[in-house]
């Protein structure tokens, strides 16, 4: 049934916009000053039929002439409330028709989607709804999609996150803008919007599930916030709104720093990402080292217990997991909790090589020597790329591109030893004098034998990789150079003993790796 409002409680609430005198003019001014909507924008308005979204639509209609806006009404039917959901759809369709606005409707069996994805209904509904918005945005060439979250929604979200156990990111609550999705009423009280509708004699639809106190959000709305307002702090909504804004500011700064740091130390590997443990545990801070714990690598890994370092490391873990999940063709649902992050950090501090931990969303983290590798669980057995390139001769400089590895190898012929100083930082050097052409640059294969410098006879390349602690992600598709059937160079191991440069060498070949642009 369509509803009108009860007596407004807006005057009890302060805040950025949680109280107002002339609500109509002040709401329009607040929306204009938010700068979410610019002159000439084509805006999709998400209208469920509830009071908040109906008020949003009416306010945007008033702004339409002033800002030369084009509006499209968007409605999504989640098929969760049977006939009531269909009546909501009809209500919004009539409203759009009365306002002479285009109307687009989408629908999905959200309960079936949730069951198929093994997710809760609320998450499945949100994903389906925003998928429809994205599709409508493309079809209608929309600049923005406006949704009607309010200051009350923000307060409820922050409280829900606190009760579930949240860090600073969760305290940020609902973001005012993500991509094309904008929330121009996020600083406005819900009661103020109902007062606006009442003054215009505009009805709306009431979702009965909003009164279902078996749901956490409804209990917060109907019981917790009124209790806090009555017995603790009348301006609790305002204060929670301000808290969310401060948290988002701090979170944005830390995210920017984390992004910069990971750009320098995170390495893409087949199906995932690899990060050195030292960079994960202590970067950009000077934490207190309480003790050293052997990690089975070339040296001990410090165990860091400084609060700043732990917070930083936790943020890096979350960012890496999100990066790996989002890179998948069909990302799976699953929330990374504080417990999961703690398990990853424990793996970094004390885990043995080869040990792993499963993470939500089908992600796995595995320890390899002095690094952690994050990848989809099904990508653990990624096959090595096969490639082979013949080199008939070498010019002064020859570049061989290997797209399978996303890199190229530059071979530079130099006089030796006069120019040996030029090779100090440029790459490995081979003795050109005994090499027979053609050469073959290919991926290493099981059974390959290689005589490393300092060894009297050839040994299996895999064993040498293990001794050098080159983890399996580093060795996937690792290149070798072959001359006359023998391996004369291996990535990570350098030249073979037979082709290492010496004082008797006259001509050298410098091998340097370069990334493909």
GIGI-V839291 format. One record per helix or strand of 2 or more residues. SS is the DSSP state (a for helix, b for strand). FROM is the first residue (numbers start at 1). TO is the last residue. If there is no record, write none. Layout:
SS:FROM:TO, SS:FROM:TO
This chain:
b:2:3, a:10:12, a:23:33, b:42:46, a:51:67, b:70:77, a:82:98, b:102:107, a:110:117, a:121:140, b:144:146, a:151:164, a:168:171, b:177:178, b:181:182, a:190:199, b:204:205, a:208:211, a:216:231, a:236:265, b:267:269, b:272:276, a:277:282, b:289:293, b:301:304, a:307:326, a:338:350, b:356:359, b:363:368, b:371:376, a:377:379, b:388:391, b:397:402, b:407:415, a:420:423, b:428:431, a:432:434, b:439:443, b:449:450, b:459:460, a:461:467, a:472:475, b:479:483, b:486:490, b:494:496, a:497:499, b:507:515
